[in-house]
């Protein structure tokens, strides 16, 4: 069976659900990785991308209680916080001063019970005004749905207002696992998988590119993962709006779903199968924050072509026990990539090449 799958990949044929399920069970992980690396090189040559970015989470106060999330708090609960506009801008200024520039800000927030949609628009407008050339990647489909409910505007108007305020693209969070049987267990209050896909479809239609994620390693089955990948591939066939796919390795500490962490092999396999199945999504990110640096390096030989970025201050995974650093320097990320034999390639938000660090 593997040789048939290999033949399909080498001749540019699309893999099926059965192929993906086979790959999730197949023992020879090296051959799977080699094949995924072949596809990665075909699409992205020897390049591995990274971006000089800063993550900001304006608040952790959330009306939802997802059982996998250790980041969210209720209003007034110990550890809850809210950032003012000035604090958000100050954190960007500080990052800019330390590094010399920033190419992107990544903003993922929570469903705050009181903040109005206007505040989120003000955040985007202020960043756009103070940092005119920075890429603004902000708000998951889950937040977009919440803005729509809060403001009474329909999804398209919410997206248009954000775009007009300066939003460039959207992160891929909130996708989790699309299957409702899994969502009912891990995040019953969250929008459905179908709604996530519908909002993203709207974003793509009005010209907002997005990423997509998959949170794996909790209660889902391999069938659920494959179903998730197939739904993304199907949407990408229609819109072409996804830039990158990011498998998120579940971090279980301080959460309500206590399972062993996915093994390193499981992480590599998931990256590789994603690369092989998502033949129409150009980039696969190895999110070093959740994988750790060494495993993220290996993932670059198993189909991933992007390491996300400098990040500077990560909160979501670290609330749930991630052991990685919270941020990384440009020098360190270049070194990580170089050690794999690939070419460190600094990018902007849309994967335009800014600089290549040849040997
Ligand atoms: O949607 C929450 C996940 C996501 C845990 O688009 C967890 O470039 C693991 O979406 N263990 C937010 N994961 C982060 C995100 C992201 C990150 C990096 C790059 C991009 C991008 C997007 O974090 C959430 C959820 O799926 N998450 N809790 C946890 N315990």
Boltz pocket constraint, residues with backbone or C-beta under 6 A from the ligand:
constraints:
  - pocket:
      binder: B
      contacts: [[A, 68], [A, 69], [A, 70], [A, 108], [A, 140], [A, 170], [A, 171], [A, 172], [A, 173], [A, 174], [A, 175], [A, 176], [A, 211], [A, 212], [A, 213], [A, 214], [A, 215], [A, 246], [A, 248], [A, 249], [A, 250], [A, 251], [A, 252], [A, 253], [A, 255], [A, 287], [A, 290], [A, 308], [A, 316], [A, 317], [A, 320]]
      max_distance: 6.0
